[in-house]
Amino acid sequence: MPDQKLRDDIAALRAELEHGATRDPELRARLRQLLDDLERRLGGTDESQHHRLLGDLQDAVRQFEAKHPRATGILNEIMVTLSNMGI
């Protein structure tokens, strides 16, 4: 169940990006890369990668929270789901 929720949240954030969540091309590229990394790392068991991933997500939330509340909410949901999965 948490895996499916996480996949749904990732899809929702990708949709937000496609529908103009930000016009900043650097930020869009960073978020796309972050989502790609998230999907790639989910299958792994390397704890150091998990901690780095959470740090990257937290940085993205800080950058987004004022201008993009919907995307920030989805990023927060992803972090909660990862936490519930023990990551």
N, C-alpha and C positions, 0 to 999 in steps of 0.2 A: 504493500500500500504506500509507504513513504516514497518508494522509487517512482511510482506512477504520479504521485503528487509533485515530485521534483520535476519529472519530465513535463507535466502540465504547466508548472510555473516557468520553466525554461521556454516552452512554446509561447506562453503568454508574454514573456518579456521580449522574445524575438518579434512577436506581432506588434508590440508597442514600438519597438525600434523601427519597424517597417512603416508604421503609421505616423512617424514623425515625433517620437518621444523627445528627440533632440535634433537640432539642426547642426550641431557642432560635429564636423566630420571626424575629428580626433576622438571625441568621446564615443561616438557611434562605433568606430573601429575598435576602440578599447573594450567596449561592452560586448561586441561580437566575439572578440578574441577571448574574453573572459567566459562567455557562454560555451565557446568551443572547448576551452580548457576544462570547464566544469564537466561537460559531457565525456570528455576523454578520460578524466581522472576518476570518474565515478566507479569504474570497474576496478581500479587499483586498490592496493592495501597499504601503500606507503604513507605512514602517519605524517611525515614531514610535508608531503604534498598536500594532505588534507588541511594542515594548519596554514600553509601558504595560500591555499585556495580561499579559506575563510578570511584571511587578511586582505586578499584581493577584493573579495566581495564587500568587506567593510569599507575599503577605500572607495569603491564604486558608489556605495550608499551615501557616503559623505559628499561626494561630488554631485550627486543627483538630487539630494533631498529637497533643496529649495526650489529648483526649477521644474522638477519632474516627479511630482508626488506619486503618480500611478506606478511608474517604473521603480521608484524607491520602495513602494509597498511590495511589489513582486520580489525585488531583491531581498527584502526582509523575510518574506515567506520562504524563499529558497534557503536562507540561513537557518531559519527555524526548522525546516524539514531536514537539513543536513545535521543539525544538532540532535534532532529526534532519532536520526539514524546512527548516532554515536560518532559522527565525524566532527 
